[in-house]
Amino acid sequence: MDPDLSEYIIGRIVVNERDTVLPAVIEKTHLPREDAETLFRYVIHGSFEVNRAHNFVKDEKWPHDVQMLNEFAEAGYERLSRK
Protein backbone atom coordinates (compact mmCIF):
# COMPACT_ATOMS: atom_id res chain seq x y z
CA MET A 1 0.00 0.00 0.00
CA ASP A 2 1.08 3.54 -0.76
CA PRO A 3 2.20 5.21 2.51
CA ASP A 4 0.68 8.54 1.45
CA LEU A 5 -2.64 6.87 0.75
CA SER A 6 -2.50 5.08 4.10
CA GLU A 7 -1.93 8.37 5.93
CA TYR A 8 -4.80 9.94 4.01
CA ILE A 9 -7.13 7.09 4.95
CA ILE A 10 -6.08 7.19 8.60
CA GLY A 11 -6.57 10.96 8.61
CA ARG A 12 -10.08 10.55 7.24
CA ILE A 13 -10.87 7.94 9.88
CA VAL A 14 -9.70 10.30 12.61
CA VAL A 15 -11.73 13.23 11.24
CA ASN A 16 -14.88 11.18 10.72
CA GLU A 17 -14.78 9.06 13.88
CA ARG A 18 -13.34 11.34 16.58
CA ASP A 19 -16.68 12.93 17.52
CA THR A 20 -18.28 9.50 17.89
CA VAL A 21 -15.42 7.57 19.46
CA LEU A 22 -14.21 10.11 22.04
CA PRO A 23 -17.51 10.35 23.92
CA ALA A 24 -17.73 6.54 23.93
CA VAL A 25 -14.19 6.24 25.31
CA ILE A 26 -14.92 8.85 27.98
CA GLU A 27 -18.15 7.10 28.97
CA LYS A 28 -16.55 3.65 29.13
CA THR A 29 -13.32 4.65 30.88
CA HIS A 30 -14.33 7.79 32.82
CA LEU A 31 -11.08 9.36 31.59
CA PRO A 32 -10.79 13.13 31.14
CA ARG A 33 -11.11 14.26 27.53
CA GLU A 34 -7.36 14.90 27.18
CA ASP A 35 -6.55 11.32 28.24
CA ALA A 36 -9.29 9.97 25.98
CA GLU A 37 -7.68 11.89 23.09
CA THR A 38 -4.33 10.27 23.89
CA LEU A 39 -5.92 6.84 23.97
CA PHE A 40 -7.74 7.51 20.68
CA ARG A 41 -4.47 8.68 19.10
CA TYR A 42 -2.74 5.52 20.38
CA VAL A 43 -5.43 3.18 19.06
CA ILE A 44 -5.40 4.80 15.61
CA HIS A 45 -1.69 5.55 15.15
CA GLY A 46 0.23 3.69 17.85
CA SER A 47 2.88 4.83 20.29
CA PHE A 48 4.86 6.68 17.62
CA GLU A 49 2.02 9.19 17.25
CA VAL A 50 1.75 9.66 21.01
CA ASN A 51 5.47 10.43 21.17
CA ARG A 52 5.12 12.75 18.18
CA ALA A 53 2.33 14.60 20.01
CA HIS A 54 4.94 15.29 22.71
CA ASN A 55 7.42 16.43 20.03
CA PHE A 56 9.57 13.42 20.99
CA VAL A 57 10.33 15.12 24.30
CA LYS A 58 9.71 13.51 27.66
CA ASP A 59 7.82 16.53 28.94
CA GLU A 60 5.87 16.63 32.19
CA LYS A 61 2.78 14.92 30.73
CA TRP A 62 4.70 12.18 28.89
CA PRO A 63 5.11 9.83 31.93
CA HIS A 64 1.37 10.12 32.64
CA ASP A 65 0.50 9.18 29.06
CA VAL A 66 2.95 6.28 28.99
CA GLN A 67 1.61 4.92 32.29
CA MET A 68 -1.97 5.17 31.07
CA LEU A 69 -1.13 3.39 27.82
CA ASN A 70 0.78 0.68 29.68
CA GLU A 71 -2.26 0.10 31.89
CA PHE A 72 -4.48 -0.03 28.80
CA ALA A 73 -2.23 -2.62 27.15
CA GLU A 74 -1.82 -4.65 30.33
CA ALA A 75 -5.59 -4.86 30.79
CA GLY A 76 -5.87 -6.18 27.24
CA TYR A 77 -3.17 -8.78 27.85
CA GLU A 78 -4.89 -9.91 31.05
CA ARG A 79 -8.27 -10.17 29.32
CA LEU A 80 -6.85 -12.18 26.44
CA SER A 81 -4.98 -14.53 28.75
CA ARG A 82 -8.30 -15.58 30.34
CA LYS A 83 -9.58 -17.01 27.06
C-alpha positions as semicolon CSV with decimal commas, in nm:
position;residue;x (nm);y (nm);z (nm)
1;M;0,000;0,000;0,000
2;D;0,108;0,354;-0,076
3;P;0,220;0,521;0,251
4;D;0,068;0,854;0,145
5;L;-0,264;0,687;0,075
6;S;-0,250;0,508;0,410
7;E;-0,193;0,837;0,593
8;Y;-0,480;0,994;0,401
9;I;-0,713;0,709;0,495
10;I;-0,608;0,719;0,860
11;G;-0,657;1,096;0,861
12;R;-1,008;1,055;0,724
13;I;-1,087;0,794;0,988
14;V;-0,970;1,030;1,261
15;V;-1,173;1,323;1,124
16;N;-1,488;1,118;1,072
17;E;-1,478;0,906;1,388
18;R;-1,334;1,134;1,658
19;D;-1,668;1,293;1,752
20;T;-1,828;0,950;1,789
21;V;-1,542;0,757;1,946
22;L;-1,421;1,011;2,204
23;P;-1,751;1,035;2,392
24;A;-1,773;0,654;2,393
25;V;-1,419;0,624;2,531
26;I;-1,492;0,885;2,798
27;E;-1,815;0,710;2,897
28;K;-1,655;0,365;2,913
29;T;-1,332;0,465;3,088
30;H;-1,433;0,779;3,282
31;L;-1,108;0,936;3,159
32;P;-1,079;1,313;3,114
33;R;-1,111;1,426;2,753
34;E;-0,736;1,490;2,718
35;D;-0,655;1,132;2,824
36;A;-0,929;0,997;2,598
37;E;-0,768;1,189;2,309
38;T;-0,433;1,027;2,389
39;L;-0,592;0,684;2,397
40;F;-0,774;0,751;2,068
41;R;-0,447;0,868;1,910
42;Y;-0,274;0,552;2,038
43;V;-0,543;0,318;1,906
44;I;-0,540;0,480;1,561
45;H;-0,169;0,555;1,515
46;G;0,023;0,369;1,785
47;S;0,288;0,483;2,029
48;F;0,486;0,668;1,762
49;E;0,202;0,919;1,725
50;V;0,175;0,966;2,101
51;N;0,547;1,043;2,117
52;R;0,512;1,275;1,818
53;A;0,233;1,460;2,001
54;H;0,494;1,529;2,271
55;N;0,742;1,643;2,003
56;F;0,957;1,342;2,099
57;V;1,033;1,512;2,430
58;K;0,971;1,351;2,766
59;D;0,782;1,653;2,894
60;E;0,587;1,663;3,219
61;K;0,278;1,492;3,073
62;W;0,470;1,218;2,889
63;P;0,511;0,983;3,193
64;H;0,137;1,012;3,264
65;D;0,050;0,918;2,906
66;V;0,295;0,628;2,899
67;Q;0,161;0,492;3,229
68;M;-0,197;0,517;3,107
69;L;-0,113;0,339;2,782
70;N;0,078;0,068;2,968
71;E;-0,226;0,010;3,189
72;F;-0,448;-0,003;2,880
73;A;-0,223;-0,262;2,715
74;E;-0,182;-0,465;3,033
75;A;-0,559;-0,486;3,079
76;G;-0,587;-0,618;2,724
77;Y;-0,317;-0,878;2,785
78;E;-0,489;-0,991;3,105
79;R;-0,827;-1,017;2,932
80;L;-0,685;-1,218;2,644
81;S;-0,498;-1,453;2,875
82;R;-0,830;-1,558;3,034
83;K;-0,958;-1,701;2,706
